[in-house]
Amino acid sequence: MVLFTSLIGFVALFLFSISSPAAFAKCSDREGARGQIEIKAPARIVWEAVHKERAEDPDLSYSKVVEKLGDKIMLEQKFNGMPIIGEAVCLLEQTETLNQRIDYKLVRSDKFKSLRGSWTLTDLPDGITRLELHSVLNTGLPFSQTIVNHVLKGRINKRLERVKASAERILEAESLNVNPALAGKQNGLD
């Protein structure tokens, strides 16, 4: 039933994209899809939340570090619920610049032709961090890249929202641990 619903959804998206390509152009760019969000937390906490999100991402059946050498990480991930495709297992190479950037690229996959992208963290005034996620996915399937980018854009926005919520929870927990007197007052324990 899920496959049938996904198929119907893609057919509808395809027909809509033919009749209204301008609507999809607003959702994605020619080089994949991207999104950004501002988070009220320093970059080190957002960095931690990005890595934590990997383990909790509902779009992944699993994500595990296969090998780590310096700033390079080999990561195996199994994506689930991909429209038309179903599940896809990918081996990704990640290069990290602490608290600033994560670049990833596909080494191999049982379904995708290519996948690459980046997470970028930018310090802004007042303890805010801008988090950007950019992904380029080629499924190798004979349907419009515009549709793939539209689906990808939705997943990116959801991931960014989850990272924001996680980072803000981490910051709150950290601030309560740093000042025990504050923790008592916030819990009504004067």
Beta strands, then each sheet from edge to edge (+ up, - down):
strand 1: 33-39
strand 2: 60-69
strand 3: 72-82
strand 4: 86-97
strand 5: 101-109
strand 6: 114-124
strand 7: 128-138
sheet 1: 1+ 7- 6+ 5- 4+ 3- 2+
end
